[in-house]
Structures are given as structure tokens and as C-alpha cells.
């Protein structure tokens, strides 16, 4: 009997490990596992105040389901969770979880504790007004800021107690893994100055660079961010000393100091969380964009150039994430898609471009998800680009999971500035082009803004592919061919004077053609069913496969070679 009890206990423990939520490494990529299955976050983050009352939550969540989201990112407000010190109210948290279950959504909670966009605006009134007990950060001139000091044990203890009580309630009430991740704080960073100059901060600064940080930098020297390595090396490469001795005397050294201490603070909350749950924990960063310097942007947050300091001080945090509101989306995400950091985009400016961005980060960077900000303000029309893209990506998730971390999957984003991308697959050259590079759509030439488009390409086998996305043209050629499509007119025939375009090509040249192009639906097990077949005009008489700028489709393509 005892053996049976032990056996059942072992099975229960094993099931709990499989059925929970965890982040796992899949080669160089990361994968979010929910209830034992890969999960891709097709998310949206609510506006800051959109989950502060039951009526708004009840109104918004059904709309999110109609928008094809599978996950909603929702603030958990300290000021509403602990309105009086030691008195907790979890009603809004419960409402979020209940409405999420009712609408088939997962939840990522964002702990708006001591800091939200640098400021301590979501702390309770009793915390804000007691500045003797909960001191503020100060500029070098002594000016107090609306930013609680990360160096105060009282500040940390109050935040950690509230966070721990709230998370304990979430874990106890969440028996079905509705909640899949937690973000600790929001866009941490100092403003107006690169670091805190309060008395507690100054004392910490005088103690010099901690041994733990120096040991981490020495051990990981070959993989350090280039800017950190350069600054350390140019200052003499010392292995101990004051902050200015090790890194130089400027505001970027101040930022290193502040990053270490912000990360230590976050680690304290993360360790408290780990006593209750193994679900992924992350932090997000406001970008250091537009030529701004530390303090002009939120200094010392989990920025790409500070990743090593954050990893050293907060090893319990699973990944660092970018909030992207500036141009250059591809460049920003590349800074966070690293061997030592899983890519998740918890905030991006809401726009029609989110569709192409979603295809790109999931297919090119193996991201675990993406989430436009203030999502409830978007359209829930099935024709909305984001709604349509999420519909395709929900179908495509089994294949994304299958090819996650492999060379068999890639993706592109295309625009008027970047209209074409070439992928090489063995002897096959695959040119992925913006739909408006074709000669017949009047919007390509009438001054209309080219929408950002893109898609995911997966190799199923030799000469067999899945292409999913919007506004994309795929041309398949053998490496020995000369591309001739630029010489074709709208009718598909050669333009006048272009009859010699391939005149110098040997008769024995191996060429690649389209054997079959089908629109398909992907089944939950990763198999697919034919929806319709494309040929003739829809493939430009066998020259390419394409998806229009107003469409979102999944195409199954087979190629063949001939002489």
C-alpha cells in the first residue's frame, strides 16, 4: 500500500511539472510550455487604466477574444491591491482571471509596484506620503523625484510584501494555469539623472564595484555586450576598484551602478516569487532611442547594453524584454534575440504593422510572443490586419512549435525601403518580395504608402514549403538561373526589347518551377487540409506564389526542377 501511495505521489508531482507553465531552451531558441505543450503568445497589453473596474474588464475581454488574441497582458495595481497598509483587496485580480477563463484567454500580469515608467505613481497613497519611511531618489543637485529609492530597505520590504501576498493569492486561485507569466515592475529607470544621488545611494556608490559583478564580467568576458567590454577595457580592465576606476567617470558609469542596484532589487522580488511558482518572470525596458543619454531616457533599465549587469544581479529573471515605440523594429528586436536572452515583445506601438511584426519575430527570431499596447483600442473586424494575422498564427502554432530553433524556418518584414529578401535553401534561391513590387497593383505607383508586410517560410522537405503571411511574393529559382521577372510586363509577357534577357543562358541550365500551390488550413496536430488550389493568373502562370496585401493566408508550395 505504501508503495502505491508513493507511486501515485510521484505521478502527481511529475504531472504537475508537465501541466504547469515553464520556459525551456530549444537549442538557441526559447519555448514557452503551457500544460506540456508549446505556447506562442499572440497577445495584447491593456492601456494602463483599462483594468481598474469590473465594467471595463467585462466589456474588453470578449472583444479581445474576437480579435483572436490568446493572451492579455494586464496590470496588477499596488495602489488598488493594498489601499491601506496590510489590508489587501484581490477583487480586480480575481475578475481578470475569471473573465480570461470565460473568454478563452491566458493572462500575463504586470506588477505595477514601486515603479511604472520610472515613476512611483502606482504605489499606494500611504506609501507616497510617507517620504521619511520611504525615501525618494534624488538628482545630483539634491532635487527629490517622484521615484522611490531602490536603496531603501523599507521601500523594498513594502513592495516585496505586497507582491508576495498578491502572487500567493494568484497561485492559490489559479488551478488551471490561466496566468502564464509575471512582469516585475514596469520600465524601471532613473529620469533627470543617470543615477540616484540620495544619501543611501551615495553610500552604496562609495563602496565600489561589487565582487560578484566583477567575477561575472571576468567569467563572461567573451560574450559581454561590446559597449560594456569597450568601456571596461578602455578604463584599464581592472578587476576591482571604485565604479569610476573600473569603468571611467561619466554618466554611463553612473548607469552601470544604477542598473546593478535596480537589478538587485528586482531579484529580491523574483526570489520571493520562486518560493511559490516556476512560471516565467521577466522585466521590460523603455528604449534608449532618439540619441538620448542616460537620464534623458529611463537610465539603468533592462536595456540591451546593460544585459550583462542585469543577468549578473538578477539571475532569477528569465529574460529581458524591449518595449518598442520608435522606428527600426527589426533592429530593436535583434538586440534582445540573443543566445543568453529569449525574445518576448510585451509592448509595441499598436498599428497595422503589428501583423508583419508578429510574423517576423516568431519566424525569424523564435520569439515566444508579441503584444501590441493598448490593444483594446484596436479593431475587432476580421479584416483588421492584426486580427487576420493572429487567426493565421493561431492555426500555424503547431508548425511554429515544430520548427522552433531550427534552420527550417525563417521570416521577413518588407516595406518600400526593404522590398526584397533572398533566402538560400541548398541549390534553391528563394526571393521574397513585397506585393507592390508586382507591376499591376496601382497602389504600388500612385503614391500610396506601402504597408509593412511579411511572412514566415518553413521548409517541410526537399522542394516543399509553407508560406504564411501577407503582402508577399515568393519566387523559386535554381542557383544557376538568371532572374528575369523584372523584364515581364503586366500581361506576363516580355517587355519590348527584352527578348534576349536569357539569351546567354546555357540550354542545360537547371531551372526550378512550381509543381503545386495550395491554400491550406493547418490542423491542431500540424497536418493540413487543402482549401483551394492556385494556378494560372494567381501564380503568374507558374512564375511565383503570392499573398495580397489585403490577405492573410497559408500556402503549401511544391517545386520541381527541369531542363
VEXDREN-2710 file (C-alpha; in Angstrom, 1 decimal):
% VEXDREN-2710
k/r/px/py/pz
1/UNK/0.0/0.0/0.0
2/UNK/2.8/2.4/0.9
3/UNK/4.5/1.8/-2.4
4/UNK/1.2/2.6/-4.2
5/UNK/0.9/5.8/-2.3
6/UNK/4.5/6.7/-3.2
7/UNK/3.9/5.8/-6.8
8/UNK/0.8/8.0/-7.0
9/UNK/2.6/10.9/-5.3
10/UNK/5.4/10.6/-7.8
11/UNK/3.0/10.5/-10.7
12/UNK/1.2/13.6/-9.3
13/UNK/4.5/15.5/-8.9
14/UNK/5.5/14.6/-12.5
15/UNK/2.1/15.6/-13.9
16/UNK/2.3/18.9/-12.1
17/UNK/5.7/19.6/-13.6
18/UNK/4.3/18.8/-17.1
19/UNK/1.0/20.5/-16.6
20/UNK/2.4/23.8/-15.3
21/UNK/4.0/26.8/-17.1
22/UNK/7.7/26.9/-17.8
23/UNK/10.3/28.3/-20.1
24/UNK/12.6/25.8/-21.8
25/UNK/15.5/26.1/-24.1
26/UNK/15.2/24.6/-27.5
27/UNK/18.8/24.9/-28.9
28/UNK/19.5/28.6/-29.4
29/UNK/15.8/29.4/-29.1
30/UNK/13.4/29.6/-26.2
31/UNK/10.0/27.9/-25.9
32/UNK/7.1/28.7/-23.6
33/UNK/5.4/25.5/-22.4
34/UNK/1.9/25.6/-21.0
35/UNK/0.3/22.3/-19.8
36/UNK/3.0/20.3/-21.5
37/UNK/2.5/21.9/-25.0
38/UNK/4.4/24.8/-26.7
39/UNK/2.5/28.1/-26.5
40/UNK/3.0/31.2/-28.6
41/UNK/1.8/34.4/-27.0
42/UNK/-0.5/36.2/-29.5
43/UNK/-1.1/38.9/-27.1
44/UNK/-2.1/42.5/-26.4
45/UNK/-1.4/44.7/-23.5
46/UNK/-4.3/46.8/-22.0
47/UNK/-4.0/50.5/-21.5
48/UNK/-2.7/51.5/-18.1
49/UNK/-6.1/52.2/-16.5
50/UNK/-8.2/49.7/-18.5
51/UNK/-8.4/47.1/-15.8
52/UNK/-9.3/49.3/-12.8
53/UNK/-13.0/48.4/-12.7
54/UNK/-15.2/45.3/-13.4
55/UNK/-17.3/47.0/-16.1
56/UNK/-14.3/47.7/-18.3
57/UNK/-12.9/44.2/-17.9
58/UNK/-16.3/42.7/-18.8
59/UNK/-16.5/44.9/-21.8
60/UNK/-13.0/44.5/-23.1
61/UNK/-12.2/40.8/-22.7
62/UNK/-14.9/39.5/-25.1
63/UNK/-13.6/41.9/-27.7
64/UNK/-10.0/40.6/-27.2
65/UNK/-11.3/37.1/-27.9
66/UNK/-13.0/38.4/-31.2
67/UNK/-9.6/39.9/-32.1
68/UNK/-8.1/36.3/-32.0
69/UNK/-5.8/37.0/-29.0
70/UNK/-4.9/34.0/-26.9
71/UNK/-3.3/36.2/-24.1
72/UNK/-3.9/39.5/-22.5
73/UNK/-1.3/41.5/-20.5
74/UNK/-2.9/43.2/-17.6
75/UNK/-1.6/45.5/-14.9
76/UNK/-1.9/44.5/-11.2
77/UNK/-2.0/47.8/-9.4
78/UNK/-0.3/48.0/-6.0
79/UNK/-2.4/51.1/-5.0
80/UNK/-5.7/49.1/-5.6
81/UNK/-4.3/45.8/-4.1
82/UNK/-3.2/47.3/-0.8
83/UNK/-5.1/50.6/-0.4
84/UNK/-4.4/50.5/3.3
85/UNK/-1.1/49.1/4.6
86/UNK/-1.6/45.5/5.5
87/UNK/-5.2/45.4/4.1
88/UNK/-5.4/43.6/0.7
89/UNK/-8.1/43.5/-1.9
90/UNK/-7.7/41.0/-4.7
91/UNK/-11.1/41.5/-6.3
92/UNK/-9.8/43.0/-9.6
93/UNK/-7.2/40.3/-9.9
94/UNK/-9.9/37.7/-9.5
95/UNK/-12.1/39.5/-12.0
96/UNK/-9.3/39.4/-14.6
97/UNK/-8.7/35.7/-14.2
98/UNK/-12.4/34.9/-14.2
99/UNK/-13.1/36.9/-17.4
100/UNK/-10.0/35.5/-19.0
101/UNK/-11.2/31.9/-18.4
102/UNK/-14.7/32.9/-19.7
103/UNK/-13.2/34.2/-22.9
104/UNK/-10.5/31.6/-23.5
105/UNK/-7.6/33.9/-22.8
106/UNK/-4.3/33.4/-20.9
107/UNK/-3.1/36.2/-18.6
108/UNK/0.3/37.8/-18.2
109/UNK/0.2/40.0/-15.1
110/UNK/2.3/43.2/-14.9
111/UNK/3.2/44.1/-11.3
112/UNK/2.8/47.9/-11.1
113/UNK/4.6/48.1/-7.8
114/UNK/7.2/50.7/-6.8
115/UNK/8.0/51.7/-10.4
116/UNK/5.9/52.2/-13.5
117/UNK/7.7/54.0/-16.4
118/UNK/10.3/55.1/-13.9
119/UNK/7.9/56.8/-11.5
120/UNK/6.3/55.6/-8.3
121/UNK/2.9/56.6/-9.4
122/UNK/1.1/53.3/-8.8
123/UNK/2.3/53.0/-5.2
124/UNK/-0.4/53.4/-2.6
125/UNK/-1.2/56.8/-1.1
126/UNK/0.1/55.7/2.3
127/UNK/3.5/54.8/0.7
128/UNK/3.7/58.0/-1.4
129/UNK/3.0/60.4/1.5
130/UNK/5.5/58.9/4.0
131/UNK/8.7/60.1/2.4
132/UNK/10.7/59.7/5.7
133/UNK/10.0/56.0/5.8
134/UNK/10.0/55.5/2.0
135/UNK/12.7/58.0/0.8
136/UNK/12.8/59.3/-2.8
137/UNK/15.6/59.2/-5.3
138/UNK/17.4/62.5/-5.8
139/UNK/19.3/64.2/-8.5
140/UNK/23.0/65.3/-8.1
141/UNK/21.7/68.7/-7.1
142/UNK/19.6/67.2/-4.3
143/UNK/16.2/67.5/-6.0
144/UNK/13.7/64.9/-4.8
145/UNK/12.0/62.9/-7.5
146/UNK/8.7/61.1/-7.8
147/UNK/10.8/57.9/-7.8
148/UNK/11.2/55.8/-4.7
149/UNK/14.8/55.0/-3.9
150/UNK/16.0/51.5/-4.8
151/UNK/18.5/51.7/-1.9
152/UNK/15.9/51.8/0.9
153/UNK/15.2/48.5/2.7
154/UNK/11.8/50.0/3.8
155/UNK/10.9/50.5/0.2
156/UNK/11.9/47.0/-0.8
157/UNK/10.2/45.4/2.1
158/UNK/6.9/47.1/1.5
159/UNK/6.9/46.3/-2.2
160/UNK/8.0/42.7/-1.7
161/UNK/5.4/42.1/1.0
162/UNK/2.6/43.3/-1.3
163/UNK/3.9/41.5/-4.3
164/UNK/4.3/38.2/-2.4
165/UNK/0.8/38.4/-0.9
166/UNK/-0.7/39.2/-4.3
167/UNK/1.2/36.4/-6.1
168/UNK/0.4/33.9/-3.4
169/UNK/-3.3/34.7/-4.0
170/UNK/-2.9/34.3/-7.7
171/UNK/-1.1/30.9/-7.4
172/UNK/-3.6/29.6/-5.0
173/UNK/-6.6/30.6/-7.1
174/UNK/-5.1/29.7/-10.5
175/UNK/-5.6/25.9/-10.7
176/UNK/-5.7/25.8/-14.5
177/UNK/-2.7/27.9/-15.5
178/UNK/-4.7/30.8/-16.7
179/UNK/-1.8/33.0/-15.6
180/UNK/1.3/32.1/-17.6
181/UNK/3.9/34.9/-16.8
182/UNK/4.6/37.8/-14.5
183/UNK/6.4/41.0/-15.3
184/UNK/8.0/42.5/-12.2
185/UNK/7.7/46.3/-12.1
186/UNK/7.4/48.3/-15.4
187/UNK/10.0/50.1/-17.4
188/UNK/12.3/50.7/-14.5
189/UNK/14.8/53.6/-14.8
190/UNK/16.0/56.9/-13.5
191/UNK/15.0/60.1/-15.1
192/UNK/16.5/63.6/-14.9
193/UNK/19.8/62.0/-13.8
194/UNK/21.6/58.8/-14.7
195/UNK/21.6/57.6/-11.1
196/UNK/20.2/58.2/-7.6
197/UNK/22.2/60.6/-5.5
198/UNK/20.3/60.2/-2.3
199/UNK/22.4/59.6/0.9
200/UNK/21.7/55.8/0.8
201/UNK/22.7/55.7/-2.9
202/UNK/25.9/57.8/-2.4
203/UNK/27.0/55.4/0.4
204/UNK/26.5/52.4/-1.9
205/UNK/28.4/54.1/-4.7
206/UNK/31.4/54.8/-2.4
207/UNK/31.6/51.0/-1.7
208/UNK/32.9/50.4/-5.2
209/UNK/32.1/47.7/-7.7
210/UNK/30.8/44.5/-6.0
211/UNK/33.0/41.4/-6.3
212/UNK/30.0/39.5/-7.6
213/UNK/29.7/41.8/-10.6
214/UNK/33.5/41.7/-11.4
215/UNK/33.5/37.9/-11.1
216/UNK/30.6/37.7/-13.6
217/UNK/32.3/40.1/-16.1
218/UNK/35.6/38.2/-15.9
219/UNK/33.9/34.8/-16.4
220/UNK/31.7/36.0/-19.3
221/UNK/34.2/38.4/-20.9
222/UNK/33.9/36.8/-24.4
223/UNK/30.2/37.3/-24.6
224/UNK/29.8/40.8/-23.0
225/UNK/27.9/43.5/-24.8
226/UNK/30.5/45.3/-27.0
227/UNK/29.9/48.7/-25.3
228/UNK/30.4/47.4/-21.8
229/UNK/33.5/45.5/-22.8
230/UNK/35.0/48.5/-24.6
231/UNK/34.3/50.8/-21.6
232/UNK/35.8/48.4/-19.1
233/UNK/38.8/47.8/-21.3
234/UNK/39.5/51.5/-22.0
235/UNK/39.4/52.2/-18.3
236/UNK/42.2/49.7/-17.8
237/UNK/40.4/46.4/-17.5
238/UNK/40.7/46.4/-13.7
239/UNK/39.2/43.6/-11.7
240/UNK/38.4/45.6/-8.6
241/UNK/38.1/49.2/-7.6
242/UNK/35.6/52.1/-7.4
243/UNK/33.0/52.5/-10.1
244/UNK/34.9/55.3/-11.8
245/UNK/38.2/53.4/-11.5
246/UNK/36.7/50.3/-13.2
247/UNK/34.5/52.0/-15.8
248/UNK/35.5/55.6/-16.1
249/UNK/34.0/58.8/-14.7
250/UNK/30.9/59.6/-16.8
251/UNK/27.1/59.2/-16.7
252/UNK/27.4/55.8/-18.4
253/UNK/29.3/54.5/-15.3
254/UNK/26.5/56.0/-13.2
255/UNK/24.1/54.0/-15.3
256/UNK/26.0/50.8/-14.7
257/UNK/25.9/51.4/-10.9
258/UNK/22.2/52.1/-11.0
259/UNK/21.5/49.0/-13.2
260/UNK/23.2/46.8/-10.7
261/UNK/21.1/48.1/-7.9
262/UNK/17.8/48.1/-9.8
263/UNK/18.5/44.5/-10.8
264/UNK/19.4/43.5/-7.2
265/UNK/16.0/45.0/-6.1
266/UNK/14.1/43.0/-8.8
267/UNK/16.0/39.8/-7.9
268/UNK/14.6/40.1/-4.3
269/UNK/11.1/40.1/-5.7
270/UNK/11.9/37.3/-8.1
271/UNK/13.3/35.1/-5.3
272/UNK/10.1/35.7/-3.4
273/UNK/8.1/34.6/-6.4
274/UNK/10.2/31.5/-6.9
275/UNK/9.1/30.3/-3.5
276/UNK/5.6/30.0/-4.9
277/UNK/5.8/29.4/-8.7
278/UNK/8.0/28.3/-11.6
279/UNK/6.2/30.4/-14.2
280/UNK/8.4/32.7/-16.2
281/UNK/9.4/36.1/-14.7
282/UNK/10.6/39.0/-16.8
283/UNK/11.3/42.7/-16.9
284/UNK/10.7/45.3/-19.6
285/UNK/12.7/48.3/-20.8
286/UNK/11.9/51.7/-22.3
287/UNK/14.3/52.1/-25.2
288/UNK/17.4/54.3/-25.2
289/UNK/16.3/55.9/-28.5
290/UNK/16.5/59.2/-30.4
291/UNK/20.0/60.0/-29.4
292/UNK/19.2/60.5/-25.7
293/UNK/21.6/59.9/-22.9
294/UNK/21.1/58.1/-19.5
295/UNK/18.6/60.1/-17.5
296/UNK/17.1/61.5/-20.7
297/UNK/15.8/58.0/-21.3
298/UNK/15.0/55.9/-18.2
299/UNK/18.6/55.1/-17.2
300/UNK/19.6/51.7/-16.0
301/UNK/16.6/49.7/-17.0
302/UNK/17.0/46.3/-18.6
303/UNK/18.4/47.7/-21.8
304/UNK/20.4/45.6/-24.3
305/UNK/23.7/47.3/-23.5
306/UNK/23.1/46.6/-19.8
307/UNK/22.1/43.0/-20.2
308/UNK/25.2/41.6/-18.6
309/UNK/24.8/43.7/-15.4
310/UNK/21.1/42.6/-15.2
311/UNK/21.9/39.0/-15.8
312/UNK/24.6/39.1/-13.1
313/UNK/22.5/40.8/-10.5
314/UNK/19.1/39.2/-11.3
315/UNK/19.7/35.6/-12.4
316/UNK/16.2/34.5/-11.3
317/UNK/14.7/36.7/-14.0
318/UNK/14.1/34.6/-17.1
319/UNK/14.5/37.2/-19.8
320/UNK/14.7/41.0/-20.5
321/UNK/12.2/42.5/-23.0
322/UNK/12.0/45.6/-25.2
323/UNK/9.1/48.0/-25.3
324/UNK/9.2/49.4/-28.9
325/UNK/7.6/52.7/-29.9
326/UNK/10.2/54.0/-32.2
327/UNK/11.0/53.1/-35.8
328/UNK/13.6/50.4/-36.5
329/UNK/11.6/47.5/-35.1
330/UNK/13.9/44.9/-36.7
331/UNK/17.0/46.5/-35.1
332/UNK/15.4/46.7/-31.7
333/UNK/14.3/43.1/-31.5
334/UNK/17.7/41.9/-32.8
335/UNK/19.3/43.4/-29.7
336/UNK/17.2/41.2/-27.5
337/UNK/17.2/38.0/-29.5
338/UNK/20.4/36.6/-28.1
339/UNK/21.9/33.3/-27.0
340/UNK/21.6/34.5/-23.4
341/UNK/18.1/36.1/-23.8
342/UNK/14.8/34.7/-25.0
343/UNK/12.8/37.3/-27.1
344/UNK/9.4/38.4/-26.0
345/UNK/7.9/41.8/-27.1
346/UNK/5.5/42.8/-24.4
347/UNK/4.8/46.2/-25.8
348/UNK/4.9/47.6/-29.3
349/UNK/3.1/50.6/-30.7
350/UNK/-0.3/49.5/-31.9
351/UNK/-0.6/49.7/-35.7
352/UNK/-1.4/47.7/-38.8
353/UNK/2.3/46.9/-39.0
354/UNK/1.9/44.6/-35.9
355/UNK/0.8/41.9/-38.3
356/UNK/4.1/41.8/-40.2
357/UNK/6.0/42.3/-37.0
358/UNK/4.3/39.2/-35.5
359/UNK/5.2/37.0/-38.4
360/UNK/8.7/38.3/-38.3
361/UNK/9.6/37.9/-34.6
362/UNK/8.0/34.4/-34.4
363/UNK/9.6/33.1/-37.7
364/UNK/12.9/34.8/-37.7
365/UNK/13.8/35.2/-34.0
366/UNK/11.8/32.3/-32.5
367/UNK/10.2/34.7/-30.1
368/UNK/7.8/33.4/-27.6
369/UNK/5.3/36.1/-28.4
370/UNK/4.3/39.7/-29.2
371/UNK/1.9/42.1/-27.6
372/UNK/0.7/45.5/-29.1
373/UNK/0.0/48.1/-26.4
374/UNK/-3.5/49.5/-25.7
375/UNK/-4.9/46.6/-27.7
376/UNK/-8.5/47.3/-26.6
377/UNK/-8.4/50.4/-28.8
378/UNK/-7.9/48.3/-32.0
379/UNK/-10.5/47.0/-34.4
380/UNK/-12.1/43.6/-33.9
381/UNK/-13.1/43.3/-37.6
382/UNK/-12.0/40.1/-39.1
383/UNK/-10.4/42.2/-41.9
384/UNK/-8.2/44.1/-39.5
385/UNK/-4.5/43.2/-40.2
386/UNK/-3.7/42.1/-36.6
387/UNK/-7.0/40.1/-36.2
388/UNK/-6.3/38.4/-39.5
389/UNK/-2.6/37.7/-38.8
390/UNK/-3.5/36.3/-35.3
391/UNK/-6.0/34.0/-36.9
392/UNK/-3.3/32.6/-39.3
393/UNK/-0.7/32.4/-36.5
394/UNK/-3.1/30.5/-34.2
395/UNK/-3.5/27.9/-36.9
396/UNK/0.2/27.9/-37.6
397/UNK/1.3/27.4/-34.0
398/UNK/1.8/23.6/-34.2
399/UNK/4.2/24.2/-37.1
400/UNK/5.9/27.1/-35.4
401/UNK/6.5/24.9/-32.4
402/UNK/7.8/22.1/-34.6
403/UNK/10.4/24.3/-36.4
404/UNK/11.2/26.5/-33.4
405/UNK/15.0/26.9/-33.2
406/UNK/15.7/25.2/-36.5
407/UNK/17.1/26.4/-39.8
408/UNK/13.9/25.1/-41.5
409/UNK/12.0/28.3/-40.5
410/UNK/12.7/31.9/-41.3
411/UNK/10.7/35.1/-41.8
412/UNK/10.9/38.6/-43.4
413/UNK/9.4/42.0/-43.0
414/UNK/9.1/44.0/-46.2
415/UNK/8.5/47.7/-47.0
416/UNK/9.3/50.3/-49.7
417/UNK/12.7/50.7/-48.0
418/UNK/13.2/47.0/-47.8
419/UNK/11.2/45.5/-50.6
420/UNK/13.1/42.2/-51.1
421/UNK/14.9/39.5/-49.2
422/UNK/16.7/36.4/-50.6
423/UNK/16.9/33.1/-48.7
424/UNK/19.1/30.3/-49.9
425/UNK/18.0/26.7/-49.5
426/UNK/20.7/24.4/-50.9
427/UNK/20.6/25.0/-54.6
428/UNK/17.4/26.9/-54.5
429/UNK/17.3/30.7/-54.4
430/UNK/14.0/32.0/-52.8
431/UNK/13.3/35.6/-53.4
432/UNK/10.6/37.0/-51.0
433/UNK/9.3/40.4/-52.3
434/UNK/6.8/43.0/-51.3
435/UNK/3.5/42.5/-53.1
436/UNK/3.8/46.0/-54.5
437/UNK/6.9/45.0/-56.5
438/UNK/4.5/43.4/-58.9
439/UNK/3.6/45.6/-61.9
440/UNK/-0.2/45.5/-61.7
441/UNK/-1.4/46.9/-58.4
442/UNK/-2.0/50.7/-58.9
443/UNK/-1.2/51.4/-55.2
444/UNK/2.4/50.5/-55.9
445/UNK/2.9/53.5/-58.2
446/UNK/0.2/56.1/-57.3
447/UNK/2.0/57.5/-54.2
448/UNK/0.2/55.3/-51.7
449/UNK/2.2/54.3/-48.7
450/UNK/3.4/50.8/-48.9
451/UNK/2.1/48.9/-45.9
452/UNK/4.6/46.8/-44.0
453/UNK/4.1/43.2/-45.0
454/UNK/5.9/39.9/-44.4
455/UNK/5.6/36.3/-43.7
456/UNK/7.0/33.0/-42.4
457/UNK/8.7/30.5/-44.7
458/UNK/9.0/26.9/-43.5
459/UNK/10.8/24.1/-45.3
460/UNK/8.8/20.8/-45.0
461/UNK/11.0/18.7/-47.1
462/UNK/13.0/18.8/-50.3
463/UNK/11.4/21.3/-52.6
464/UNK/8.3/21.6/-50.3
465/UNK/7.4/24.7/-48.3
466/UNK/4.8/26.5/-46.2
467/UNK/4.5/30.3/-46.8
468/UNK/2.2/32.2/-44.4
469/UNK/1.7/35.9/-44.2
470/UNK/0.5/39.0/-46.0
471/UNK/1.6/41.1/-49.0
472/UNK/4.4/38.7/-50.0
473/UNK/5.6/37.2/-53.3
474/UNK/7.8/34.1/-53.3
475/UNK/9.9/33.2/-56.4
476/UNK/11.8/30.0/-56.5
477/UNK/14.9/29.6/-58.8
478/UNK/17.7/27.2/-59.2
479/UNK/21.1/28.8/-58.3
480/UNK/22.2/28.5/-61.9
481/UNK/19.3/30.5/-63.2
482/UNK/19.3/34.2/-64.1
483/UNK/16.4/36.1/-62.7
484/UNK/14.2/37.6/-65.4
485/UNK/11.0/38.6/-63.7
486/UNK/11.9/42.3/-63.8
487/UNK/11.6/42.2/-67.6
488/UNK/8.0/41.0/-67.6
489/UNK/5.0/43.2/-68.3
490/UNK/1.6/43.2/-66.6
491/UNK/0.3/40.6/-69.1
492/UNK/3.1/38.2/-68.1
493/UNK/4.9/38.5/-71.5
494/UNK/8.3/40.0/-72.1
495/UNK/8.5/43.8/-72.5
496/UNK/9.6/45.0/-75.9
497/UNK/13.3/44.7/-76.4
498/UNK/13.7/42.2/-73.6
499/UNK/13.6/39.1/-75.7
500/UNK/17.4/38.4/-75.2
501/UNK/17.2/38.5/-71.4
502/UNK/18.1/34.8/-71.1
503/UNK/19.9/34.6/-74.4
504/UNK/23.2/33.8/-72.9
505/UNK/21.9/31.0/-70.6
506/UNK/23.0/27.5/-71.5
507/UNK/20.4/25.1/-72.7
508/UNK/21.5/22.6/-70.0
509/UNK/20.8/25.1/-67.1
510/UNK/18.7/23.5/-64.4
511/UNK/15.6/25.5/-63.6
512/UNK/13.0/25.4/-60.9
513/UNK/9.3/25.6/-61.4
514/UNK/6.1/25.4/-59.3
515/UNK/4.6/21.9/-59.1
516/UNK/1.7/23.0/-56.9
517/UNK/0.5/26.0/-54.9
518/UNK/-2.4/25.4/-52.5
519/UNK/-4.0/27.5/-49.8
520/UNK/-4.3/25.2/-46.7
521/UNK/-5.7/25.1/-43.2
522/UNK/-3.4/23.8/-40.5
523/UNK/-4.9/21.2/-38.1
524/UNK/-4.1/21.1/-34.4
525/UNK/-1.7/18.1/-35.0
526/UNK/0.3/20.1/-37.6
527/UNK/-1.2/18.3/-40.6
528/UNK/-3.0/20.4/-43.1
529/UNK/-6.0/20.3/-45.4
530/UNK/-6.4/21.8/-48.8
531/UNK/-8.7/24.9/-49.0
532/UNK/-8.1/25.8/-52.7
533/UNK/-5.6/25.5/-55.4
534/UNK/-3.9/28.4/-57.1
535/UNK/-2.6/28.4/-60.6
536/UNK/-2.7/30.4/-63.8
537/UNK/-3.2/34.1/-63.2
538/UNK/-2.9/33.5/-59.4
539/UNK/0.7/32.2/-59.8
540/UNK/1.6/34.5/-62.8
541/UNK/1.4/31.4/-65.0
542/UNK/3.7/29.4/-62.7
543/UNK/6.3/32.1/-62.0
544/UNK/5.6/32.8/-58.3
545/UNK/3.4/32.2/-55.3
546/UNK/1.8/35.3/-53.7
547/UNK/-0.4/36.6/-51.0
548/UNK/-2.0/40.0/-51.5
549/UNK/-1.6/43.0/-49.1
550/UNK/-5.2/42.7/-48.1
551/UNK/-5.0/39.0/-47.5
552/UNK/-3.5/36.7/-44.8
553/UNK/-3.1/33.1/-46.0
554/UNK/-1.2/29.9/-45.5
555/UNK/0.2/28.4/-48.8
556/UNK/1.6/24.9/-49.3
557/UNK/4.1/25.1/-52.2
558/UNK/5.9/22.3/-54.0
559/UNK/8.6/22.9/-56.5
560/UNK/10.4/20.8/-59.1
561/UNK/13.5/21.1/-61.3
562/UNK/13.7/20.8/-65.1
563/UNK/16.0/21.5/-68.0
END
